[in-house]
Amino acid sequence: MTPNQSPTPRRTVRPLAAVAVLGLCALTATACGSSDAGAASGGSGKKGSTTVTDAAGTEVTVPADPSRVVVLSEMDLDSSLTLGVKPVGLTAGRGQKGAPAYLAEKAEGIPVVGAVTGPDIEKVVQADPDVILAGQMTDTQVLSQLRKIAPTLITIGDDKDWKKSLSLTGEALGKANAADAFLADYDTKVAALKSDLGTEAGAKVSVARYSPQGSAVMQQGVFISDVLNDLGFTRPGIQAEKGEGHSTPISEENLAEIDGDWLFIGTLTSTGTSGVVGQLSAKPAYQQLGAVKAGHVTEIDGSMWTSLGGAEAAVNVLADLRKAMVK
């Protein structure tokens, strides 16, 4: 496994987590609710409540207008900020110390309450949420602890579809109309870009993540592939197939797997880009790529293109593609 490959997250909880939850629950009635996912009211109660079926099929009762939201994945952070809700706690993104670079400005000042490996339960309690958006979490022990703090929703389904996740988040945060409006605008942007691509419509587009230890390509079933499919692009080699994980490592000998009519490549650095093209340019195998010879290589923000993604990431990807491919 390469440093830039996204491992399957292993959820961990700090040893004092259970003690922290029980202690703070005893002291602060508003911090914790029932362990039943559908029974907690989140302590808000100002404008009533509503019941939402999350991505795991669980019915969760949430405040009708939650004001203190904790997000436990990059996609949850992206969705919340897109809908105009600034969370009170976030988990750091893949390869990041905090929010992904493309969301850093909007997320400024939000406390970090965990990492991609899992939330710090004590810090989640301290954030005093009335709703917790738990991404694609499957650890039942952690979920049980979270549901003692506030209503908790799984927001990302097995298909990792960012559009479905945005719509679900809109329901949970009382922003369903805003989610619908965003998706309609996204569709308009996609149609406009497809029209403006001209001869590049249907081009073979490759997306890769690079590190000095090795490269990886993005196969089907992940965020960036869904966006490229919306635009009608084709994908080279194994990128046209469903992958087993979030990204698929390739050896130096198989560097041709990242070739295509166009190549978009980046890393998971906290600054978004890190001179990847310059590092690759000295490699003979890289120099032989068709996209390189055609001058069709663009360095991209890997934390946006090659991670979980989301609504804001999707429109930013459209902008990157337009800048690179529309003349």
URRA-V126761 format. One record per pair of residues at least 6 apart in sequence whose ideal C-beta (glycine too) atoms are under 7 Angstrom apart, sorted by the first residue. I is the first residue (numbers start at 0). J is the second residue. Records with the same first field share a line. If there is no record, write none. Layout:
BEGIN
I->J ; J
END
This chain:
BEGIN
0->6
1->210 ; 212 ; 213 ; 215 ; 248
2->210 ; 212
3->208 ; 210 ; 215 ; 266 ; 267
4->215 ; 246 ; 248
5->93 ; 245 ; 246
7->244
8->115 ; 116 ; 117
9->116
10->116 ; 117 ; 136 ; 138 ; 141
11->116 ; 117
12->117 ; 120 ; 141 ; 144
13->119 ; 120 ; 121
15->121
16->120 ; 121 ; 144
17->144
19->120 ; 121 ; 124
20->31 ; 120 ; 124 ; 144 ; 147 ; 148
23->30 ; 124
24->30 ; 31 ; 147
29->42
30->124 ; 127 ; 148
31->147 ; 148
32->38 ; 39 ; 40 ; 41 ; 149 ; 150
33->39
34->143 ; 146 ; 147
36->57 ; 59 ; 146 ; 151
37->50 ; 58 ; 59 ; 60
38->60
39->60 ; 146 ; 149 ; 150
40->48 ; 60 ; 62
41->61 ; 62 ; 65 ; 129 ; 130 ; 149 ; 150
42->129
43->62 ; 65 ; 66 ; 129
44->62
45->64
46->63 ; 64
47->63
48->60 ; 61 ; 62 ; 63
49->61 ; 63
50->58 ; 59 ; 60
51->59 ; 61 ; 152 ; 170 ; 171
52->58
53->59 ; 152 ; 153 ; 154 ; 167
54->153 ; 154 ; 155 ; 156 ; 167
55->153
57->153
59->150 ; 151 ; 152
60->150
61->130 ; 150 ; 171
62->129 ; 130
63->173
64->173
65->129 ; 130 ; 172
66->129
67->87 ; 127 ; 128 ; 129
68->79 ; 84 ; 86 ; 87 ; 128 ; 130 ; 132 ; 172
69->86 ; 87 ; 88 ; 112 ; 123 ; 126 ; 128 ; 131
70->76 ; 79 ; 86 ; 89 ; 132
71->90 ; 113 ; 118 ; 131 ; 132 ; 133 ; 134 ; 136
72->90 ; 134 ; 135 ; 155 ; 307
73->92 ; 99 ; 306 ; 307 ; 309
74->134 ; 155 ; 161 ; 164 ; 307 ; 308 ; 309
75->132 ; 134 ; 154 ; 168
76->86 ; 89 ; 98 ; 102 ; 106
77->102 ; 309 ; 310 ; 311 ; 312
78->164 ; 165 ; 168 ; 309 ; 310
79->86 ; 132 ; 168 ; 172
80->102 ; 105 ; 106 ; 311
81->165 ; 181 ; 310 ; 311
82->168 ; 169 ; 172 ; 174 ; 177 ; 178
83->174 ; 177
84->172 ; 174
85->109
86->109
87->126 ; 128
88->109 ; 110 ; 112 ; 122 ; 123 ; 126 ; 128
89->98 ; 106 ; 109 ; 111 ; 112
90->111 ; 112 ; 113 ; 114 ; 115 ; 118
91->97 ; 111 ; 114 ; 115
92->98 ; 99 ; 115 ; 302 ; 306
93->115 ; 267 ; 302 ; 306
94->267 ; 268 ; 302
95->269 ; 302
96->269
97->111
98->106 ; 109
99->302 ; 303 ; 306
100->269 ; 270 ; 271 ; 300 ; 302
101->271 ; 300 ; 302 ; 303 ; 311 ; 312 ; 315
102->311
110->126
112->118 ; 119 ; 122 ; 123 ; 126
113->119 ; 122
117->141
118->141
120->144
123->145 ; 148
124->148
128->148 ; 149
129->149
130->149 ; 150 ; 171
131->145 ; 148 ; 149 ; 151
132->152 ; 154 ; 168 ; 171
133->142 ; 145 ; 151 ; 152 ; 153 ; 154
134->154 ; 155
135->153 ; 155
136->142 ; 153
142->151
145->151
152->171
154->164 ; 167 ; 168
155->164
156->163
159->220 ; 221 ; 222
160->225
161->222 ; 225 ; 308 ; 309 ; 310 ; 313
162->182
165->178 ; 181 ; 182 ; 310
166->178
168->178
169->175 ; 177 ; 178
181->310
185->313 ; 314
188->314 ; 317
189->229 ; 230 ; 317
192->230 ; 317 ; 320 ; 321
193->200 ; 230 ; 231
195->325
196->324 ; 325
199->324
200->231
201->231 ; 232 ; 233
202->232 ; 260 ; 261
203->233 ; 234 ; 235 ; 259 ; 260
204->227 ; 232 ; 234 ; 259 ; 260 ; 261 ; 263
205->216 ; 235 ; 238 ; 257 ; 258 ; 259 ; 261 ; 262 ; 290
206->216 ; 217 ; 223 ; 263 ; 304 ; 305
207->214 ; 215 ; 216 ; 257 ; 262 ; 264
208->214 ; 215 ; 246 ; 265 ; 266 ; 267 ; 301 ; 305
209->264 ; 266 ; 275 ; 279
210->266
213->248
214->249 ; 254 ; 257
215->246 ; 247 ; 248 ; 249
216->237 ; 238 ; 246 ; 247 ; 249 ; 256 ; 257
217->223 ; 224 ; 238 ; 246 ; 305
218->224 ; 237 ; 238 ; 240 ; 241 ; 242 ; 247
219->239 ; 240 ; 241 ; 242
220->241 ; 242
221->245
222->307 ; 308 ; 312
223->304 ; 305 ; 308 ; 316
226->313 ; 316
227->234
235->258 ; 259
236->256
237->247 ; 256
246->305
249->256 ; 257
251->284
254->284 ; 285
257->264
258->288 ; 289 ; 290
259->290
260->290 ; 295
261->290 ; 295 ; 324
262->288 ; 290 ; 295 ; 296
263->297 ; 299 ; 304
264->275 ; 296 ; 298 ; 299
265->272 ; 275 ; 298 ; 299 ; 300 ; 301 ; 304 ; 305
266->273 ; 275 ; 301
267->301 ; 302 ; 306
271->300 ; 302
272->298 ; 300
275->298
276->296 ; 298
279->285
285->291
290->296
297->323
299->319
303->312 ; 315 ; 316
304->316
END
